[in-house]
Amino acid sequence: MANALIVSTTQYAAQLTELLSSVGYGSATQAHSGTEAKRLMSEEPFDLIIINAPLVDEYGYELAVQSAENTLAGVLLLAKADVSEAVEERVEGYGIVVLSKPVSGEDLYRTLKVLYSNRRRLDKLLTSNKRLEDKIEELKLVDRAKCLLIMHEGMSEQDAHKYIEKKAMDLRISRQEVAQKIISLKQRD
């Protein structure tokens, strides 16, 4: 379940926590300063970071930028209406959402829903990317094993490919495992 970090010095954090649970976030951690938030972000990953500016030790846009650059979390910055436009100009290139305070409950709810759905899409993309990276790694290992079979056993590329495929089927293991065994055996020779 998704988790959030709320960086706020006011009682507003309790209201945000309640709203977050209705959107789909499982837990919310509160930090009272930018320094505390940075420490928490180094200890665990968050799916959403909400910064209720200003903070006691900084305004908050610096923390928002750092969060956007160093995490995969969605970042929401709540800024006073009189400075929100200037803050938005500073952070717009980082994908940070800025809302002017006071924020209506409906606007905040919709924004949190969008950030939540974007995070779910990002998770799917990350999973797909990981699968592709694993497949590339497998192909590299199999190609390396084929090269070793060609060099040491005098096989053709096609014969080496068939050999690896047949071994994988016969032993009921993956091609990657067969390739790793071939590599370790041939490197000892």
Sequence and secondary structure as in RCSB ss.txt:
>XXXX:A:sequence
MANALIVSTTQYAAQLTELLSSVGYGSATQAHSGTEAKRLMSEEPFDLIIINAPLVDEYGYELAVQSAENTLAGV
LLLAKADVSEAVEERVEGYGIVVLSKPVSGEDLYRTLKVLYSNRRRLDKLLTSNKRLEDKIEELKLVDRAKCLLI
MHEGMSEQDAHKYIEKKAMDLRISRQEVAQKIISLKQRD
>XXXX:A:secstr
 EEEEEE SSTHHHHHHHHHHHHTEEEEEEESSHHHHHHHHHHS  SEEEEESS SSS SHHHHHHHHHH SSEE
EEEEEHHHHHHHHHHHGGGT EEEEES  HHHHHHHHHHHHHHHHHHHHHHHHHHHHHHHHHHHHHHHHHHHHHH
HHH   HHHHHHHHHHHHHHHT  HHHHHHHHHHHHHH 
